[in-house]
């Protein structure tokens, strides 16, 4: 499990989210699914300290063997302009 920051662009407005997934490409796919029609980009450089997020936490409907639900997205506090 990894965690990367992803920028979501809509017109002149941008926001940043942190996404946990099995791969970077899956993190981008998840973000595109949540924000259809918007431009999505991985933020580089990737923070090496936060990159390896560890195992996903168990939540309702999420078990260690269920990789489809093991990815998560959270807002990063900074707003980009």
Backbone bond lengths (Angstrom), bond angles and torsions (degrees), N, CA, C in turn:
res aa  C-N    CA-C-N  psi(-1)  N-CA   C-N-CA  omega(-1)  CA-C   N-CA-C  phi
1 X - - - 1.440 - - 1.526 108.39 -
2 X 1.338 115.49 132.46 1.464 121.19 178.87 1.526 109.00 -123.27
3 X 1.326 116.24 165.02 1.456 121.32 174.46 1.519 108.32 -133.40
4 X 1.338 116.13 128.75 1.460 121.48 177.38 1.521 109.36 -131.80
5 X 1.334 116.03 154.79 1.457 121.44 172.80 1.518 107.88 -90.00
6 X 1.328 115.14 138.22 1.459 121.48 -178.32 1.524 107.85 -130.11
7 X 1.341 116.14 132.50 1.459 121.44 175.39 1.520 109.10 -90.36
8 X 1.325 115.66 138.30 1.453 122.31 175.78 1.526 106.70 -116.58
9 X 1.343 116.52 117.99 1.464 121.76 -177.17 1.520 110.20 -107.21
10 X 1.332 115.02 131.88 1.456 121.12 173.13 1.516 106.55 -137.39
11 X 1.325 115.68 103.96 1.458 120.06 -175.23 1.520 109.87 64.24
12 X 1.338 116.16 -129.71 1.467 120.89 179.88 1.524 112.36 -87.32
13 X 1.320 117.72 -4.23 1.458 122.18 -177.28 1.520 110.84 -99.00
14 X 1.325 115.05 136.34 1.462 120.99 177.19 1.513 109.26 -130.88
15 X 1.317 115.92 147.49 1.455 121.01 172.03 1.518 107.57 -135.99
16 X 1.311 115.43 164.63 1.460 120.62 -177.02 1.517 108.87 -125.03
17 X 1.325 116.47 135.63 1.461 121.96 176.28 1.521 108.69 -127.43
18 X 1.321 116.02 151.45 1.460 121.64 173.01 1.520 106.45 -100.59
19 X 1.330 115.93 131.79 1.454 120.76 -175.86 1.521 109.43 -125.39
20 X 1.333 116.26 131.54 1.456 121.26 173.59 1.516 108.26 -104.08
21 X 1.329 116.33 132.12 1.459 121.73 179.90 1.527 108.24 -158.20
22 X 1.331 115.62 177.28 1.462 120.27 178.59 1.526 112.05 -73.94
23 X 1.347 117.25 -31.97 1.467 121.71 -179.34 1.528 109.27 -140.65
24 X 1.323 116.32 164.75 1.462 121.16 176.62 1.526 110.29 -63.84
25 X 1.327 117.43 -42.16 1.467 119.70 -179.59 1.527 111.02 -64.39
26 X 1.326 118.21 -34.79 1.459 120.92 177.01 1.523 110.09 -68.28
27 X 1.332 117.59 -37.18 1.468 121.05 177.17 1.529 110.45 -61.72
28 X 1.327 117.07 -40.95 1.465 121.02 177.39 1.527 110.09 -65.81
29 X 1.323 117.39 -43.68 1.469 121.54 179.14 1.531 111.52 -60.09
30 X 1.319 116.88 -43.63 1.460 121.35 178.92 1.525 109.98 -60.81
31 X 1.326 116.34 -44.53 1.461 120.55 -179.28 1.522 110.82 -64.49
32 X 1.337 117.39 -40.86 1.466 120.68 178.02 1.519 111.25 -64.78
33 X 1.332 117.93 -36.16 1.459 121.53 177.56 1.529 110.99 -65.24
34 X 1.321 116.57 -38.04 1.469 121.14 -179.29 1.523 112.73 -78.32
35 X 1.330 116.83 -23.65 1.467 122.19 -177.20 1.531 110.01 -130.14
36 X 1.342 117.56 66.89 1.470 120.02 -176.26 1.540 111.85 -62.52
37 X 1.324 115.47 141.38 1.452 121.39 177.75 1.513 115.08 79.79
38 X 1.319 117.77 2.03 1.470 120.58 179.85 1.516 109.82 -106.61
39 X 1.318 115.55 154.66 1.462 121.50 178.23 1.527 108.34 -79.56
40 X 1.333 117.14 128.13 1.462 123.07 -176.85 1.521 108.52 -121.85
41 X 1.341 116.42 130.43 1.469 121.25 -179.61 1.526 110.64 -138.91
42 X 1.323 115.56 140.42 1.466 121.18 174.58 1.524 107.66 -73.65
43 X 1.325 116.98 138.52 1.458 122.41 178.74 1.522 108.33 -84.95
44 X 1.325 116.28 122.24 1.462 122.22 175.93 1.506 108.74 -112.94
45 X 1.321 120.04 148.72 1.460 126.08 -0.87 1.528 110.48 -73.84
46 X 1.308 115.50 150.94 1.458 122.16 177.63 1.520 108.40 -76.67
47 X 1.330 116.06 132.39 1.462 121.89 -179.64 1.535 109.60 -67.24
48 X 1.341 118.80 111.50 1.463 120.26 -177.00 1.532 113.12 -65.28
49 X 1.342 117.77 -27.99 1.461 120.48 -178.56 1.521 111.92 -71.48
50 X 1.323 117.66 -33.50 1.450 120.57 -177.55 1.512 114.07 -102.20
51 X 1.343 117.33 0.45 1.457 121.10 -173.73 1.524 112.69 -63.95
52 X 1.318 117.73 -48.59 1.459 120.87 180.00 1.520 108.54 -88.03
53 X 1.338 115.25 102.12 1.455 121.33 -172.84 1.517 113.07 -82.57
54 X 1.308 118.57 -10.74 1.459 121.15 -178.35 1.508 111.10 85.66
55 X 1.298 116.07 -169.97 1.462 121.63 -178.57 1.523 109.91 -72.91
56 X 1.334 116.93 146.12 1.466 118.99 178.27 1.525 110.72 -66.62
57 X 1.326 115.90 146.95 1.455 120.15 177.30 1.513 109.16 -76.49
58 X 1.331 116.11 143.95 1.463 120.01 178.72 1.528 109.11 -75.62
59 X 1.319 115.30 130.71 1.456 122.32 175.15 1.515 107.47 -133.23
60 X 1.307 117.34 173.17 1.464 120.30 178.46 1.513 109.06 -57.53
61 X 1.322 117.10 126.71 1.455 121.36 179.85 1.511 113.79 81.71
62 X 1.320 118.12 4.49 1.462 121.25 -178.22 1.523 108.36 -127.35
63 X 1.330 115.81 115.55 1.457 119.97 175.32 1.513 108.27 -118.03
64 X 1.299 117.08 162.86 1.468 120.88 -176.90 1.514 111.80 -57.67
65 X 1.318 119.77 -31.51 1.453 122.15 -179.55 1.513 114.21 -84.59
66 X 1.311 117.97 -4.96 1.463 121.96 -176.76 1.517 108.98 -101.16
67 X 1.342 118.04 88.23 1.458 121.85 -175.48 1.517 112.39 -74.56
68 X 1.337 118.49 -20.98 1.456 120.42 179.90 1.521 111.02 -62.91
69 X 1.326 118.31 -36.14 1.454 122.02 -178.98 1.522 113.08 -101.23
70 X 1.327 118.70 8.12 1.459 120.14 -174.53 1.518 113.34 -85.54
71 X 1.319 119.04 -8.40 1.454 121.84 -179.84 1.517 109.96 -87.59
72 X 1.335 115.84 147.58 1.451 119.69 178.50 1.523 110.51 -139.79
73 X 1.320 114.79 159.29 1.446 121.55 178.25 1.522 107.68 -131.01
74 X 1.322 116.66 140.06 1.455 119.95 174.57 1.513 108.87 -140.87
75 X 1.304 116.92 151.76 1.463 121.36 179.32 1.508 109.89 -73.84
76 X 1.331 115.61 139.85 1.458 122.26 172.97 1.520 105.91 -94.79
77 X 1.325 119.50 134.91 1.452 121.27 -170.71 1.528 116.21 -59.46
78 X 1.305 119.35 -30.98 1.461 121.17 -176.95 1.520 111.57 -73.38
79 X 1.306 117.10 141.30 1.458 122.75 175.48 1.519 107.35 -110.02
80 X 1.308 117.10 136.35 1.458 122.74 -176.57 1.514 108.25 -100.84
81 X 1.291 117.59 141.02 1.475 121.21 176.92 1.493 110.30 -125.57
